[in-house]
Amino acid sequence: MADRLASSHRARDRRSGGQLELPLRGSWGGARRGAGRKPKGERAEVRHGRRPRLEPRFPVHVTTRVVRGTGYLRGSRVYPAVRQALCAARDRLGARIVHFSIQRDHIHLIVEARDQIALGRAMKGFGVRVARRLNKLAGRSGRVIADRYHARYLRTPTEVRTAIVYVLQNGVKHARDEGRIARGQGVWIDPHSSAAFFDGWHPRCQRWIPARDAPAHPLHGQGQPAMPVAAPRTWLARVGWLRGGGPIDAHEVPVLDAADRSRRQHARATARSAPAARRPPRDRRGQ
């Protein structure tokens, strides 16, 4: 019976001379404002896709974030734990950490790696070391690294120099954005970065560069601490970046590149297009 009905339906379609059209609603699907999967938290996560091939001659700017509840990374108790993780991971698994900057809830690194696989292994190992130490300090367990690390390959001397300024002066950038340092106030070198181990500062800035990171921290009173960075080996990270603008002045402030501007504009547009939370109706019976 079913086969007979199906055959009659096909014959009717052939006689009509075409395929039947179904009515579609215009309010679902297609490109529209606010469409797409929404971020899980306050900010969109790094896209889960295959990372492009990395050549060993290109340094990488890596950014990794931690979840809330793991502590203030620049704090007097937490910073030594993060520093210990840097010392343990600075030259392992085919990757070298040559610059770093530790901020409130994220860490900037410039890394040299054999390839994208070695980079991934090294960042996973670094994340495990950070997680173990921070969980032990906070007396907690669970996730510490908020998301996949963000990686930007640096292929030219200008890109490498810009990334070095961005990493070493990232604390200055945040301090100015938050109003803790006024523009033109003077030179301030971030003590929670590898600025003390960088030998590319302009000669006129040497008087402001500290002899070590976090110079006033008690960790230096326990003997000579281990180095948290490794010496760069790629031409771009050793001397090639000088062709992008010469030695770095301590007055330089990080600037947003085209990719950063695009990401921020997209984040603002997404926030504006997200539906606003509706307030509960007011009870006017008592008025």
Order of alpha helices (4+ residues) and beta strands (2+ residues): alpha-beta-alpha-beta-beta-beta-alpha-beta-alpha-alpha-alpha-alpha
